[in-house]
Amino acid sequence: MIPLLLVTIIAWLLKIYSYALIVYVLMSWFPGAYNSWFGRELGKLIQPYLSWFSFIKPIGGMIDLRPVAAFIVLDIAQYLLVWLV
């Protein structure tokens, strides 16, 4: 059995990572946001995870569905984590 404290910590980390992913996606609305210090540092955390979904190609060359798939996988991970307890 996984200790409850460990599960709680991992669940919070997944939630924080989800929020970081939301911020990273919203940064695309602001020109030059990815080139700021914050954007580069956040990109170092988020881009490796998004690269797992590189097989998903943008629709019409503009609409990127990789973040949607990333959110779904994070939600499934959180659900499975709670289910294990």
Backbone as CSV, one residue per row, in Angstrom:
resi,resn,N_x,N_y,N_z,CA_x,CA_y,CA_z,C_x,C_y,C_z
1,MET,0.837,-1.179,0.000,0.000,0.000,0.000,0.884,1.245,0.000
2,ILE,0.527,2.195,-0.820,1.293,3.436,-0.906,0.881,4.340,0.257
3,PRO,1.875,4.901,0.973,1.522,5.791,2.087,0.707,6.998,1.607
4,LEU,-0.250,7.369,2.400,-1.159,8.461,2.030,-0.420,9.782,1.840
5,LEU,0.593,10.047,2.652,1.359,11.284,2.521,2.052,11.358,1.167
6,LEU,2.630,10.248,0.723,3.300,10.210,-0.572,2.310,10.454,-1.707
7,VAL,1.153,9.852,-1.617,0.120,10.041,-2.635,-0.331,11.492,-2.672
8,THR,-0.495,12.097,-1.505,-0.910,13.496,-1.436,0.134,14.414,-2.059
9,ILE,1.390,14.162,-1.773,2.468,14.983,-2.335,2.515,14.848,-3.850
10,ILE,2.422,13.627,-4.344,2.451,13.418,-5.794,1.233,14.056,-6.456
11,ALA,0.072,13.962,-5.825,-1.134,14.586,-6.383,-0.974,16.099,-6.466
12,TRP,-0.403,16.701,-5.429,-0.179,18.155,-5.456,0.835,18.537,-6.530
13,LEU,1.882,17.740,-6.694,2.873,18.027,-7.730,2.262,17.931,-9.126
14,LEU,1.402,16.942,-9.327,0.718,16.842,-10.620,-0.207,18.025,-10.851
15,LYS,-0.874,18.491,-9.800,-1.760,19.646,-9.926,-0.955,20.908,-10.246
16,ILE,0.164,21.094,-9.568,1.026,22.260,-9.833,1.564,22.202,-11.261
17,TYR,1.937,21.005,-11.714,2.429,20.854,-13.084,1.319,21.168,-14.086
18,SER,0.092,20.803,-13.768,-1.043,21.135,-14.641,-1.210,22.647,-14.749
19,TYR,-1.085,23.341,-13.626,-1.185,24.799,-13.651,-0.033,25.415,-14.441
20,ALA,1.156,24.856,-14.304,2.300,25.353,-15.070,2.069,25.153,-16.564
21,LEU,1.459,24.035,-16.924,1.134,23.772,-18.328,0.111,24.775,-18.846
22,ILE,-0.866,25.114,-18.028,-1.859,26.123,-18.415,-1.179,27.468,-18.656
23,VAL,-0.305,27.862,-17.758,0.410,29.140,-17.910,1.247,29.115,-19.175
24,TYR,1.917,28.001,-19.429,2.761,27.894,-20.617,1.935,28.012,-21.897
25,VAL,0.779,27.381,-21.914,-0.089,27.456,-23.099,-0.615,28.884,-23.279
26,LEU,-1.013,29.530,-22.190,-1.527,30.896,-22.289,-0.451,31.893,-22.703
27,MET,0.802,31.568,-22.460,1.885,32.456,-22.872,1.963,32.586,-24.393
28,SER,1.392,31.640,-25.114,1.416,31.714,-26.573,0.577,32.879,-27.088
29,TRP,-0.288,33.417,-26.268,-1.114,34.547,-26.676,-0.359,35.873,-26.624
30,PHE,0.783,35.883,-25.970,1.543,37.121,-25.794,2.849,37.037,-26.582
31,PRO,3.043,37.954,-27.526,4.268,37.915,-28.340,5.511,38.084,-27.462
32,GLY,6.478,37.239,-27.685,7.741,37.332,-26.973,7.728,36.766,-25.564
33,ALA,6.614,36.196,-25.125,6.542,35.682,-23.760,7.460,34.473,-23.569
34,TYR,7.606,33.665,-24.616,8.488,32.503,-24.502,9.959,32.917,-24.438
35,ASN,10.277,34.113,-24.907,11.658,34.583,-24.912,12.052,35.275,-23.619
36,SER,11.113,35.476,-22.712,11.435,36.085,-21.424,12.121,35.046,-20.538
37,TRP,12.701,35.508,-19.437,13.350,34.583,-18.514,12.355,33.547,-18.003
38,PHE,11.183,34.008,-17.600,10.156,33.107,-17.077,9.723,32.091,-18.129
39,GLY,9.551,32.552,-19.354,9.141,31.663,-20.435,10.177,30.598,-20.738
40,ARG,11.462,30.981,-20.722,12.519,30.000,-20.971,12.596,28.969,-19.853
41,GLU,12.503,29.425,-18.602,12.578,28.492,-17.477,11.361,27.563,-17.443
42,LEU,10.191,28.111,-17.704,8.989,27.285,-17.742,9.049,26.299,-18.908
43,GLY,9.608,26.742,-20.015,9.771,25.867,-21.170,10.677,24.682,-20.887
44,LYS,11.693,24.892,-20.033,12.575,23.790,-19.659,11.827,22.701,-18.890
45,LEU,10.768,23.092,-18.190,9.966,22.124,-17.443,8.873,21.486,-18.293
46,ILE,8.279,22.271,-19.170,7.098,21.818,-19.900,7.439,21.153,-21.235
47,GLN,8.420,21.666,-21.965,8.720,21.138,-23.296,9.096,19.656,-23.312
48,PRO,9.872,19.144,-22.345,10.143,17.693,-22.390,8.867,16.843,-22.288
49,TYR,7.924,17.285,-21.485,6.663,16.553,-21.359,5.840,16.669,-22.636
50,LEU,5.779,17.861,-23.210,5.017,18.039,-24.447,5.651,17.283,-25.614
51,SER,6.953,17.059,-25.556,7.605,16.342,-26.656,7.155,14.882,-26.728
52,TRP,6.623,14.342,-25.634,6.079,12.980,-25.671,4.910,12.892,-26.651
53,PHE,4.265,14.021,-26.907,3.078,14.054,-27.760,3.390,14.631,-29.140
54,SER,4.646,14.525,-29.564,5.046,15.104,-30.845,4.428,14.374,-32.035
55,PHE,3.877,13.201,-31.810,3.221,12.472,-32.896,1.890,13.129,-33.280
56,ILE,1.383,14.023,-32.438,0.140,14.734,-32.735,0.501,15.986,-33.531
57,LYS,0.030,16.048,-34.739,0.349,17.170,-35.619,-0.686,18.278,-35.460
58,PRO,-0.263,19.535,-35.606,-1.214,20.653,-35.506,-2.268,20.592,-36.608
59,ILE,-3.462,21.020,-36.277,-4.563,21.069,-37.239,-4.452,22.360,-38.028
60,GLY,-4.373,22.245,-39.319,-4.271,23.425,-40.163,-2.984,24.208,-39.952
61,GLY,-2.009,23.594,-39.311,-0.738,24.256,-39.067,-0.785,25.276,-37.948
62,MET,-1.958,25.479,-37.334,-2.075,26.529,-36.324,-2.566,26.016,-34.970
63,ILE,-3.477,25.079,-34.955,-4.079,24.625,-33.703,-3.321,23.395,-33.205
64,ASP,-2.611,23.574,-32.113,-1.800,22.500,-31.545,-2.605,21.778,-30.464
65,LEU,-2.812,20.498,-30.661,-3.592,19.707,-29.712,-2.720,18.955,-28.709
66,ARG,-1.401,19.150,-28.776,-0.527,18.478,-27.815,-0.845,18.849,-26.371
67,PRO,-1.111,20.127,-26.041,-1.449,20.446,-24.652,-2.737,19.768,-24.188
68,VAL,-3.688,19.593,-25.073,-4.938,18.920,-24.704,-4.642,17.472,-24.324
69,ALA,-3.845,16.802,-25.143,-3.472,15.423,-24.830,-2.668,15.365,-23.532
70,ALA,-1.811,16.346,-23.320,-1.001,16.383,-22.095,-1.893,16.548,-20.862
71,PHE,-2.905,17.408,-20.958,-3.850,17.574,-19.844,-4.611,16.281,-19.570
72,ILE,-5.031,15.618,-20.614,-5.780,14.370,-20.441,-4.923,13.327,-19.740
73,VAL,-3.664,13.198,-20.148,-2.772,12.224,-19.521,-2.519,12.595,-18.059
74,LEU,-2.338,13.885,-17.757,-2.151,14.305,-16.367,-3.388,14.002,-15.526
75,ASP,-4.566,14.240,-16.088,-5.798,13.940,-15.356,-5.948,12.444,-15.108
76,ILE,-5.612,11.639,-16.100,-5.683,10.190,-15.927,-4.693,9.742,-14.856
77,ALA,-3.503,10.332,-14.854,-2.500,9.989,-13.838,-3.002,10.345,-12.441
78,GLN,-3.637,11.502,-12.304,-4.178,11.895,-11.009,-5.299,10.952,-10.586
79,TYR,-6.150,10.577,-11.519,-7.247,9.662,-11.216,-6.711,8.306,-10.773
80,LEU,-5.723,7.787,-11.503,-5.154,6.483,-11.153,-4.439,6.531,-9.801
81,LEU,-3.824,7.650,-9.515,-3.144,7.798,-8.228,-4.137,7.732,-7.082
82,VAL,-5.265,8.408,-7.242,-6.296,8.376,-6.206,-6.915,6.982,-6.134
83,TRP,-7.069,6.333,-7.256,-7.652,5.004,-7.293,-6.786,3.972,-6.563
84,LEU,-5.458,4.185,-6.602,-4.543,3.259,-5.926,-4.682,3.291,-4.423
85,VAL,-5.169,4.400,-3.881,-5.246,4.544,-2.430,-6.435,3.868,-1.881
